């Protein structure tokens, strides 16, 4: 349904054009939008009488009333002061405009419902194509799903902010699955690749971060070429969101197609992970590594096992770095200067991180 803010913007815009004061009330006589800030008459009795009458418009006590119908039922009543023909004409125009808005919003609502059911796999295959045809939604085009997670002030609408980013893209769909998660199903151009897809995510992050003043996470599913596969892209975006929180928590954008080894570890059984850690560390615990050692190891990995570059970035002598690596080798029996041992320890750290996340989020 149309929001009161949209109705207020419509009323203000039409007043600027017609120079007539306009008020829109609901079926109970409550004002939902008005060009007169102080307009506050008791309309309940008159509106109730008018709504229950067969007339579509009436002149009552110097004011003209017009029904805005939805399936032959009065959804709103437009009120304009004045008895002349010009006021009547303006009232009919306002009524027609609001009625057209209602139809447009209803169509969007139907499309949103279709996309939501499509994402949740609530439609039979035959229903997908038949309903898409009725709603004028193309089937065989490239699409990708963005899962946007943000905490936005209740007075703001993150969904409307996301919609405003793509005002000229009526074939893109924005819907919400809960109060903190928004889904964008975006239609892609033929030449759009990974760079263009991730640039859209960056635009979303930058816009929401600046306008909503909130930290934003965007997970991207894979590109699909058929409507029936949109739900797969959504599932992949959810997986990317979960995996990203475990292994790449510092990132605000996570792409399913770039999850790498984290995706494999996420799908391993927890008992197998525990056996792997026990086998690799032989009784040593990751928790026994102090912060200084852990920072050293991470920086060493970042610099592709380059001792000189790592010591330079940590502002320590090369021998100090070598001493720390030797100390870790005594504890773990792994020499991180060797590629095979470094890979083993890197995977062990990731598996341990995965287990810690799982234990923390037990339900």
C-alpha positions in Angstrom: 0.0 0.0 0.0 1.0 3.6 -0.6 2.9 5.1 2.4 1.6 8.3 4.0 4.9 10.0 3.0 4.2 9.3 -0.7 0.7 10.6 -0.4 2.0 13.8 1.3 4.6 14.3 -1.4 1.8 13.8 -4.0 -0.5 16.3 -2.3 2.2 18.9 -2.0 3.2 18.5 -5.6 -0.4 18.8 -6.9 -1.0 21.9 -4.7 2.0 23.6 -6.3 0.5 22.9 -9.7 -3.2 23.7 -9.0 -2.9 26.2 -6.2 -5.7 24.3 -4.4 -5.6 22.9 -0.9 -6.0 19.1 -0.9 -6.6 16.7 2.0 -6.6 12.9 1.8 -8.3 10.9 4.6 -8.8 7.2 5.2 -12.1 5.4 5.5 -12.3 6.2 9.2 -11.9 10.0 8.6 -8.2 10.1 9.8 -6.1 12.6 7.8 -3.2 10.8 6.1 -1.9 13.8 4.0 -2.8 17.4 3.7 -1.5 20.6 2.1 -2.8 22.5 5.0 -0.6 21.8 8.1 -3.3 23.1 10.6 -6.3 21.5 8.9 -7.9 19.4 11.6 -11.7 19.2 11.3 -13.7 16.3 12.7 -14.5 14.4 9.5 -15.4 11.0 10.9 -19.2 11.3 10.7 -19.2 12.9 7.3 -16.7 10.5 5.8 -18.5 7.5 7.2 -21.7 8.7 5.7 -20.0 9.4 2.3 -18.1 6.1 2.2 -21.3 4.2 2.7 -23.2 6.1 0.0 -23.3 5.0 -3.6 -22.0 8.4 -4.8 -18.4 8.7 -6.0 -18.3 12.4 -5.2 -20.4 14.8 -3.1 -20.6 18.5 -2.1 -21.0 18.7 1.6 -21.0 22.0 3.6 -18.8 23.9 1.1 -16.4 21.0 0.6 -16.1 18.5 -2.2 -15.5 14.9 -1.4 -14.2 12.3 -3.9 -13.8 8.5 -3.4 -10.5 6.8 -4.3 -11.6 3.3 -5.2 -9.8 0.0 -5.0 -11.8 -2.9 -6.4 -15.0 -0.7 -6.0 -14.2 -0.1 -2.3 -13.4 3.4 -1.1 -9.8 3.2 0.2 -9.3 7.0 0.6 -11.4 10.1 0.3 -10.0 13.3 -1.2 -11.4 16.6 0.3 -11.1 20.0 -1.4 -12.7 23.3 -0.1 -14.8 25.1 -2.7 -18.0 24.6 -4.7 -17.0 25.8 -8.2 -16.3 23.8 -11.3 -12.6 24.3 -11.1 -12.4 22.7 -7.7 -14.4 19.8 -8.9 -12.0 19.3 -11.9 -9.0 19.4 -9.6 -10.6 16.9 -7.3 -11.2 14.5 -10.1 -7.5 14.9 -11.3 -6.2 14.3 -7.7 -8.4 11.2 -7.3 -7.3 9.8 -10.7 -3.7 10.4 -9.8 -3.9 8.7 -6.4 -5.8 5.8 -7.9 -3.1 5.3 -10.6 -0.5 5.4 -7.8 -2.4 2.6 -6.0 -2.5 0.5 -9.1 1.3 0.9 -9.6 2.0 0.1 -6.0 -0.2 -3.0 -6.2 1.6 -4.2 -9.3 4.9 -3.7 -7.5 3.6 -5.5 -4.5 2.6 -8.5 -6.7 6.0 -8.5 -8.3 7.7 -8.3 -4.9 5.6 -11.2 -3.6 6.5 -13.2 -6.7 10.2 -12.5 -6.2 10.0 -13.3 -2.5 8.3 -16.7 -3.2 10.8 -17.3 -6.0 13.8 -16.8 -3.6 12.3 -19.1 -1.0 11.5 -21.9 -3.5 7.7 -21.6 -2.8 6.7 -21.9 -6.5 6.3 -24.8 -8.8 8.3 -24.7 -12.0 5.2 -24.2 -14.2 4.0 -21.4 -11.9 7.3 -19.5 -12.2 7.1 -19.0 -15.9 3.3 -18.4 -16.1 3.3 -15.8 -13.3 6.5 -14.2 -14.7 4.8 -13.8 -18.0 1.7 -12.1 -16.4 3.9 -9.8 -14.4 6.0 -9.0 -17.5 9.3 -10.3 -16.0 11.8 -11.7 -18.5 13.0 -15.2 -18.0 16.3 -15.8 -19.8 18.4 -12.8 -18.7 21.5 -12.7 -16.4 20.7 -11.9 -12.8 22.6 -12.0 -9.5 21.4 -11.8 -5.9 22.8 -9.4 -3.3 22.1 -10.0 0.3 22.4 -6.8 2.3 22.7 -6.8 6.1 22.5 -3.6 8.0 21.2 -2.0 11.2 19.3 1.1 10.3 17.5 3.6 12.4 13.8 2.7 12.6 12.8 6.1 11.3 14.7 5.4 8.0 13.9 2.8 5.4 17.0 0.9 4.2 14.9 -0.7 1.5 13.9 2.7 0.0 17.5 3.9 0.2 18.6 0.8 -1.8 15.8 1.4 -4.3 16.9 5.0 -4.7 20.3 3.8 -5.9 18.7 2.3 -9.0 15.8 4.6 -9.9 16.1 3.9 -13.6 16.2 0.1 -13.3 12.6 -1.1 -13.1 13.6 -4.7 -13.8 15.7 -4.8 -10.6 13.9 -6.1 -7.5 14.4 -5.0 -3.9 12.6 -6.9 -1.0 13.2 -7.5 2.7 13.3 -10.9 4.4 13.6 -9.5 8.0 14.2 -6.1 9.7 18.0 -6.2 9.1 18.3 -8.0 5.7 17.4 -6.8 2.3 17.7 -8.7 -1.0 18.5 -7.0 -4.3 17.8 -9.2 -7.4 19.7 -7.3 -10.1 19.4 -7.8 -13.8 22.8 -7.6 -15.5 24.0 -6.3 -18.8 25.4 -8.9 -21.2 29.0 -7.7 -20.7 28.8 -7.3 -16.9 31.5 -9.3 -15.2 32.9 -9.7 -11.6 34.2 -6.2 -11.5 30.9 -4.6 -12.4 29.0 -6.9 -10.0 31.3 -6.0 -7.1 31.1 -2.3 -8.0 27.4 -2.4 -7.4 28.0 -3.9 -4.0 30.5 -1.1 -3.3 27.9 1.5 -4.3 25.4 -0.1 -1.9 27.9 -0.1 1.0 29.0 3.5 0.4 25.4 4.8 0.1 24.0 3.0 3.1 27.0 3.8 5.2 26.8 7.5 4.5 23.0 7.9 4.5 22.0 5.4 7.3 25.3 5.8 9.3 25.4 2.1 9.8 27.9 -0.7 9.1 26.8 -2.7 6.0 27.6 -6.2 4.9 26.9 -7.3 1.3 27.1 -10.9 0.2 26.9 -11.8 -3.5 25.6 -15.0 -5.1 26.6 -16.4 -8.4 25.2 -15.2 -11.8 22.2 -17.1 -13.1 20.6 -17.1 -16.5 17.1 -18.5 -15.7 14.4 -17.3 -13.2 14.2 -20.7 -11.6 17.8 -20.5 -10.6 17.5 -17.2 -8.8 16.8 -19.1 -5.5 20.2 -20.8 -6.0 21.9 -17.4 -6.2 20.1 -16.4 -3.0 21.3 -19.6 -1.2 24.8 -18.9 -2.3 24.6 -15.3 -1.1 23.5 -16.6 2.3 26.4 -19.1 2.4 28.8 -16.3 1.4 27.5 -14.2 4.2 28.0 -16.9 6.7 31.4 -17.9 5.5 32.5 -14.3 5.3 31.6 -13.7 8.9 33.9 -16.6 9.9 36.9 -16.2 7.7 36.7 -12.6 6.4 35.0 -10.6 9.1 36.9 -7.5 8.3 35.4 -7.3 4.8 32.1 -5.6 4.0 31.7 -7.3 0.6 31.9 -11.1 0.1 31.4 -12.8 -3.2 30.4 -16.5 -3.3 32.6 -17.0 -6.3 35.7 -15.8 -4.3 35.2 -17.7 -1.1 38.1 -20.1 -1.8 39.1 -22.7 0.8 36.8 -21.2 3.4 33.8 -22.6 1.5 35.3 -26.1 1.7 36.1 -25.9 5.4 32.6 -24.6 6.1 31.0 -27.7 4.7 33.3 -30.2 6.7 31.7 -32.1 9.6 32.8 -30.7 12.9 34.1 -34.1 14.3 36.4 -34.4 11.2 37.7 -30.8 11.9 38.6 -31.7 15.5 40.4 -34.8 14.4 42.4 -32.7 11.9 43.4 -30.1 14.5 44.5 -32.8 16.9 46.5 -34.6 14.2 48.2 -31.4 13.1 49.0 -29.8 16.4 49.7 -33.0 18.4 48.4 -31.7 21.7 49.3 -28.0 21.2 46.4 -25.5 21.3 45.9 -22.5 19.0 44.8 -20.6 22.1 48.3 -20.9 23.5 49.7 -18.6 20.9 50.1 -15.1 22.3 48.9 -12.0 20.5 52.4 -10.9 19.5 53.1 -14.3 17.9 49.7 -14.4 16.2 50.3 -10.9 14.7 53.7 -12.0 13.4 52.3 -15.2 11.8 49.4 -13.3 10.1 51.8 -10.6 8.7 54.2 -13.4 7.5 51.3 -15.0 5.6 50.3 -11.6 4.1 53.8 -11.1 2.8 53.9 -14.5 1.1 56.4 -15.9 3.6 58.9 -13.1 2.9 61.1 -12.7 6.0 62.6 -9.4 5.0 59.3 -7.7 4.1 57.6 -9.0 7.2 60.3 -7.8 9.6 60.2 -4.4 7.9 56.5 -4.0 8.3 56.6 -5.2 11.9 59.5 -2.8 12.7 61.6 -5.7 14.1 65.0 -7.1 13.3 65.1 -10.0 10.9 66.7 -12.1 13.6 63.8 -11.4 15.9 61.4 -12.6 13.3 63.5 -15.8 12.8 63.5 -16.3 16.6 59.7 -16.1 16.7 59.3 -18.6 13.8 61.8 -21.0 15.5 59.8 -20.7 18.7 56.6 -21.5 16.9 58.3 -24.5 15.2 59.2 -26.0 18.6 55.6 -25.7 19.7 53.9 -26.9 16.6 56.6 -29.0 14.8 55.8 -26.8 11.7 58.4 -24.6 10.0 56.4 -21.7 8.4 59.3 -20.9 6.2 58.5 -24.1 4.3 55.5 -23.7 1.9 53.9 -27.1 2.8 54.1 -26.4 6.6 52.8 -22.8 6.1 49.8 -24.2 4.1 49.2 -26.8 6.8 49.3 -24.2 9.6 47.1 -21.7 7.6 44.4 -24.3 7.1 44.7 -25.4 10.8 44.0 -21.8 11.9 41.0 -21.5 9.5 39.6 -24.9 10.8 40.0 -23.7 14.4 38.3 -20.4 13.6 35.4 -22.3 12.0 35.0 -24.6 15.1 35.1 -21.6 17.5 32.4 -19.9 15.4 30.2 -23.0 15.4 30.5 -23.4 19.2 29.7 -19.8 19.8 26.6 -20.0 17.6 25.1 -23.2 18.9 21.3 -23.0 19.2 
